[in-house]
Amino acid sequence: MGQGLFSGPKMKGDRKKFRWKERKFKQRQDKRKAGGVLKHDPLMGSTQAKGIVIEKVGIEAKQPNSGIRKAVKISLIRTGNKLTAFAPGDGAISFIDEHDEVMV
């Protein structure tokens, strides 16, 4: 381990390499990942997924904005996970009905 004036990058690299020897660090990394994909990722690593619209919902915006953001609750076909997706654009929610198939 370097101890000189410009040894910062080496110390940082050593720490990055050797922290995998620490038990707590490994446990923390295992909790974050499940099979290489983040646990909270509803699409399971894919970029897009098909879903069925369960209901239309209005989400209130936080301060200082006002208004209701139009969104839909979706059940994904492949995994069965439920999530809320924002409907972009002016009047986009009028083209989406319940039980429609949508891409997320």
N, C-alpha and C positions, 0 to 999 in steps of 0.2 A: 504494500500500500504506500502510495506516495505521500511525502510530508513536506515537499518544497513549496515554493511560492506559486508555481503554475500547475500544481497537482490536482486541481479541482476536477477537470474532466475525467482523469483516471479514477479518482475516488468515487465519482458519480457512476462510472461504468462498473467498478467493482461492486458497489452497493446493488446495482441493478442485477448483476450476475449472481451474487451470493445470497440475495434475499430469498431465492428459491430454496435454499437450504433451511430456512426458518419454517417451522411447523405452522405457526399462526398465519403466515402469509399464504402458504399453500391452501389452507382451509378457506381463507377469504376468497381466493381465486376460484376454488371449486364451487363455492356457493353462487358466484356470479354466473358461472357457465354450466350448461347442461348439454353435453354432447357437442360442444363447440358453438352453441347458439345461446344467446341470452335468454334467461328464463322468462322474462316478461314480454318477449317478442311474440305477438299474436300470430304473425305470418310465418313463424318458424324458419326464418332466414330467407324466405323467398321475397321477391320484389313486389309481386301482386298476388291477389287471391280473389276468388269468387265468393259471394255471400248472398244471403236472402235477407231482405229488409224486414225487420220485426215491427218497428214503429218509427214515426217521425217525431223528433223532439226539438225543442227550442232551448238553447243554452244561453243564459244571460252572460254578458260580457263583464269583465272586472272593471273597477274604477280606473281611470276617469271616463271610460267609454260607456255608452248606454246602447240599448238595443238588444235584440235577440238574434243569436247566430243559429241559422237553420242547420240541423244535423239529422242523421238517421241512425238508429240502432240496428246493427247487422249481426247475423249469426253466420260465421264462416262455414262453407260447405265441407271443406277438407278436414278441419280440426274441430268444428263445433264451438269454437270460442266466440264469445259475444263481445262486440266492441262498438264504439260510437265513431261515426265518420262524418266529417264536415262536408256539406253540399256547397261547392263554390259557385260563384256567379250570381247574377241577378235573376231570380225566379227559377233556379235550378231545382228547388224542392218541389215545385209544381209538376215536374216531369217524373218524379219518383213516387211510386205508390207502394203500399204494403204488399208483401209477397213478391216483389220484383227481384230479379237477379241483377246484382251490381258487381262491378270490379272495384277492388280497394287497392 
